[in-house]
């Protein structure tokens, strides 16, 4: 039963990832694209965790943590750049 739920969840998150990539490419403004990039990283984390659950490996959880840290830092840096046109004060 859990395998079916994980499989369905993988497909749903993959669809959400595809829609986020579409918004990243077609975003009408720069803040929309930054938000889409953050959503892409969150969806990637979800896919890695679900795949790790599916195959029973803890390696994918560690990779998800690394992507989460990089996604947060990149979102903050891009937002600061858009607000002030300077990342380091």
C-alpha positions as CSV (number, residue, x, y, z in Angstrom):
1,X,0.0,0.0,0.0
2,X,2.8,2.4,0.9
3,X,4.5,1.7,-2.4
4,X,1.5,2.8,-4.4
5,X,1.2,6.0,-2.3
6,X,4.9,6.8,-2.9
7,X,4.5,6.1,-6.6
8,X,1.5,8.3,-7.0
9,X,3.3,11.0,-4.9
10,X,6.3,10.9,-7.2
11,X,4.1,11.5,-10.2
12,X,2.3,14.3,-8.6
13,X,5.5,16.0,-7.5
14,X,7.0,15.5,-10.9
15,X,4.0,17.3,-12.4
16,X,4.5,20.1,-9.9
17,X,8.2,20.3,-10.8
18,X,7.3,20.5,-14.5
19,X,4.9,23.4,-13.9
20,X,7.5,25.2,-11.8
21,X,10.0,24.9,-14.5
22,X,7.5,26.3,-17.0
23,X,6.9,29.3,-14.6
24,X,10.7,29.7,-14.3
25,X,11.1,29.9,-18.1
26,X,7.9,31.9,-18.8
27,X,7.7,34.1,-15.7
28,X,6.5,37.6,-16.5
29,X,8.8,39.2,-13.9
30,X,12.0,38.6,-12.1
31,X,10.4,38.0,-8.7
32,X,8.1,35.4,-10.2
33,X,11.2,33.6,-11.6
34,X,12.9,33.7,-8.2
35,X,9.9,32.2,-6.6
36,X,9.7,29.6,-9.3
37,X,13.4,28.7,-8.7
38,X,12.7,28.3,-5.0
39,X,9.7,26.1,-5.8
40,X,11.8,24.0,-8.2
41,X,14.3,23.3,-5.4
42,X,11.5,22.4,-2.9
43,X,10.0,20.0,-5.5
44,X,13.4,18.5,-6.1
45,X,13.9,17.9,-2.4
46,X,10.5,16.2,-2.3
47,X,11.3,14.0,-5.2
48,X,14.6,12.9,-3.7
49,X,13.0,12.1,-0.3
50,X,10.3,10.1,-2.0
51,X,12.8,8.2,-4.2
52,X,14.9,7.5,-1.1
53,X,11.8,6.1,0.6
54,X,11.0,4.0,-2.4
55,X,14.4,2.3,-2.7
56,X,15.2,2.4,1.0
57,X,18.5,4.4,0.9
58,X,19.5,7.2,3.2
59,X,21.9,8.7,0.7
60,X,19.0,10.6,-1.0
61,X,18.0,12.2,2.3
62,X,21.5,13.7,2.6
63,X,21.4,14.9,-0.9
64,X,18.0,16.5,-0.2
65,X,19.5,18.4,2.8
66,X,22.3,19.7,0.7
67,X,19.8,20.9,-2.0
68,X,17.7,22.5,0.8
69,X,20.7,24.5,2.1
70,X,21.8,25.6,-1.4
71,X,18.2,26.5,-2.3
72,X,17.7,28.7,0.7
73,X,21.0,30.5,0.2
74,X,20.4,31.1,-3.5
75,X,16.9,32.5,-2.9
76,X,18.2,34.9,-0.2
77,X,21.1,36.0,-2.5
78,X,18.9,36.5,-5.5
79,X,16.3,38.4,-3.5
80,X,19.0,40.7,-2.0
81,X,20.3,41.3,-5.5
82,X,16.9,42.3,-6.8
83,X,16.2,44.6,-3.9
84,X,19.6,46.4,-3.7
85,X,21.5,45.4,-6.8
86,X,24.3,44.4,-4.4
87,X,24.7,41.1,-2.6
88,X,27.5,42.0,-0.1
89,X,27.0,45.2,1.9
